[in-house]
Amino acid sequence: MKKVLTMMAVLVLVAAVAVPSFAYRGWRGHGDGPCGDITKYPGLNLTVDQKAKLTEMRTAHLKDIKPLQDKLFSKKGDLRLLWQEKNLDQAKITALDKEVRVLRDQIHDKRTSYQWAVYKLLTPEQREQFKGFGPGGACSGPGMGPGMGHGMGPGNGPGHGPGHGPGMMMGPAAD
């Protein structure tokens, strides 16, 4: 009986340690999803030099924003915890929410600069082709459109439509 209890305690401990390791941030908002690497876009006909430069730029960009992403992830967790406290502190929540927005803005600014640098590296023909991968293009994620809803019969639920998919790397708004 003692062995069985000891074995069960060990299994519970292993499970308690292992479960959090399966939780990860995933693609959403981190720019490293299936549509994040322009060198993988079909039909752009990138030269070897372009691919090398784009890979180098992407690696540098991801390295540049990683500390901000980590900080953002941490602050969002802290904010979630503040909202779960028994006695909410509006000043703390508001201050932390502002910090989260500042970090998001910093990441957004860096992403926009990176996307602009990528766009400038492309030829005019490649730029035209690349526009098809922006909002509503080939790499758009699920949007709201005609499709099977979550209720009875067809409805306006998750479908294929304009939207920014996980890790979506959009082209610059202005040419």
C-alpha positions as CSV (number, residue, x, y, z in Angstrom):
1,M,0.0,0.0,0.0
2,K,2.8,2.4,0.8
3,K,4.4,1.8,-2.6
4,V,1.2,2.5,-4.3
5,L,0.7,5.8,-2.5
6,T,4.4,6.8,-3.1
7,M,4.0,5.9,-6.8
8,M,0.8,8.0,-7.0
9,A,2.5,10.9,-5.3
10,V,5.4,10.8,-7.7
11,L,3.0,10.7,-10.7
12,V,1.1,13.7,-9.4
13,L,4.3,15.6,-8.8
14,V,5.5,14.7,-12.4
15,A,2.2,15.8,-13.8
16,A,2.3,19.1,-11.9
17,V,5.7,19.9,-13.2
18,A,5.0,18.7,-16.8
19,V,1.7,20.4,-17.5
20,P,3.0,24.0,-17.4
21,S,5.7,23.0,-19.9
22,F,3.0,22.3,-22.5
23,A,1.7,25.8,-22.2
24,Y,3.3,28.2,-24.6
25,R,2.5,31.6,-26.1
26,G,2.0,30.2,-29.6
27,W,1.9,32.3,-32.7
28,R,-0.8,34.9,-32.0
29,G,0.8,38.4,-31.9
30,H,4.4,37.1,-32.0
31,G,5.0,37.4,-35.7
32,D,6.4,33.9,-36.1
33,G,3.4,32.1,-37.5
34,P,2.9,30.3,-40.7
35,C,2.6,33.5,-42.7
36,G,5.5,35.4,-40.9
37,D,8.4,34.3,-43.2
38,I,8.2,36.1,-46.5
39,T,10.8,33.7,-48.0
40,K,8.2,31.0,-47.8
41,Y,5.5,32.9,-49.9
42,P,4.9,31.1,-53.2
43,G,5.2,33.0,-56.4
44,L,7.5,35.9,-55.2
45,N,10.5,34.4,-57.2
46,L,13.0,35.8,-54.7
47,T,16.7,35.7,-55.7
48,V,19.2,33.9,-53.5
49,D,20.6,37.2,-52.3
50,Q,17.1,38.5,-51.4
51,K,16.3,35.3,-49.5
52,A,19.6,35.6,-47.6
53,K,19.0,39.2,-46.8
54,L,15.4,38.7,-45.8
55,T,16.3,35.8,-43.5
56,E,19.0,37.9,-41.9
57,M,16.6,40.8,-41.4
58,R,13.9,38.6,-40.0
59,T,16.3,37.0,-37.5
60,A,17.5,40.4,-36.4
61,H,13.9,41.6,-36.1
62,L,12.8,38.7,-34.0
63,K,15.9,39.0,-31.8
64,D,15.1,42.8,-31.4
65,I,11.5,42.3,-30.3
66,K,12.0,39.2,-28.1
67,P,12.8,41.2,-24.9
68,L,9.7,43.4,-25.5
69,Q,7.5,40.3,-26.2
70,D,8.8,38.7,-23.0
71,K,8.1,41.8,-21.0
72,L,4.6,42.1,-22.6
73,F,3.8,38.5,-21.8
74,S,4.9,39.0,-18.1
75,K,3.0,42.3,-17.7
76,K,-0.2,40.8,-19.2
77,G,0.1,38.0,-16.7
78,D,0.5,40.5,-13.9
79,L,-2.5,42.4,-15.1
80,R,-4.6,39.3,-15.2
81,L,-3.5,38.6,-11.6
82,L,-4.5,42.1,-10.5
83,W,-7.9,41.6,-11.9
84,Q,-8.3,38.4,-9.9
85,E,-7.5,40.0,-6.6
86,K,-10.2,40.2,-3.9
87,N,-9.8,44.0,-3.6
88,L,-9.2,45.6,-7.0
89,D,-6.8,48.5,-7.1
90,Q,-7.9,50.8,-10.0
91,A,-4.6,52.8,-9.9
92,K,-2.4,49.7,-10.2
93,I,-4.6,48.2,-12.9
94,T,-4.6,51.4,-14.9
95,A,-0.9,51.9,-14.6
96,L,-0.1,48.3,-15.6
97,D,-2.6,48.5,-18.5
98,K,-0.7,51.6,-19.8
99,E,2.6,49.7,-19.6
100,V,1.1,46.9,-21.6
101,R,-0.1,49.4,-24.3
102,V,3.3,51.1,-24.4
103,L,5.0,47.7,-25.0
104,R,2.4,46.8,-27.7
105,D,3.1,50.1,-29.4
106,Q,6.8,49.6,-29.3
107,I,6.5,46.1,-30.8
108,H,4.1,47.5,-33.4
109,D,6.5,50.3,-34.3
110,K,9.4,47.8,-34.7
111,R,7.3,45.4,-36.8
112,T,6.2,48.3,-39.1
113,S,9.8,49.3,-39.6
114,Y,10.8,45.8,-40.3
115,Q,7.9,45.3,-42.8
116,W,8.8,48.5,-44.5
117,A,12.5,47.4,-44.9
118,V,11.2,44.1,-46.3
119,Y,8.9,45.9,-48.7
120,K,11.8,48.1,-50.0
121,L,13.9,45.1,-50.7
122,L,11.4,43.7,-53.1
123,T,11.2,44.5,-56.8
124,P,8.1,46.4,-58.1
125,E,6.7,43.0,-59.5
126,Q,7.3,41.3,-56.2
127,R,5.6,44.2,-54.3
128,E,2.5,43.7,-56.4
129,Q,2.6,40.0,-55.7
130,F,3.2,40.6,-52.0
131,K,0.1,42.7,-51.8
132,G,-1.9,39.6,-52.3
133,F,-0.7,38.4,-48.9
134,G,-1.9,41.4,-47.0
135,P,-5.4,41.8,-45.4
136,G,-7.9,39.7,-47.3
137,G,-5.0,38.0,-49.3
138,A,-3.7,34.5,-49.4
139,C,-2.3,34.4,-45.8
140,S,-5.2,36.1,-44.1
141,G,-6.4,34.2,-41.1
142,P,-10.0,33.4,-40.2
143,G,-12.3,36.3,-40.3
144,M,-16.0,36.7,-39.8
145,G,-17.8,35.7,-43.0
146,P,-20.3,33.2,-44.3
147,G,-19.6,29.8,-42.9
148,M,-20.7,27.3,-40.4
149,G,-21.6,29.1,-37.1
150,H,-21.5,27.5,-33.7
151,G,-25.3,27.1,-33.6
152,M,-28.0,25.7,-35.7
153,G,-27.4,25.9,-39.4
154,P,-25.2,28.2,-41.5
155,G,-24.6,31.6,-40.1
156,N,-22.0,34.4,-39.8
157,G,-19.4,32.6,-37.7
158,P,-15.8,32.0,-38.1
159,G,-15.1,31.6,-41.8
160,H,-12.6,32.6,-44.5
161,G,-12.7,36.3,-44.8
162,P,-10.6,39.4,-44.3
163,G,-8.7,39.2,-41.1
164,H,-5.2,39.0,-39.6
165,G,-4.3,35.4,-39.0
166,P,-1.9,34.2,-36.3
167,G,1.5,35.7,-36.9
168,M,0.3,37.7,-39.9
169,M,2.9,39.9,-41.4
170,M,1.2,42.5,-43.4
171,G,2.7,44.8,-46.0
172,P,3.0,48.5,-45.3
173,A,-0.2,50.5,-45.7
174,A,1.4,53.0,-48.0
175,D,3.5,52.4,-51.0
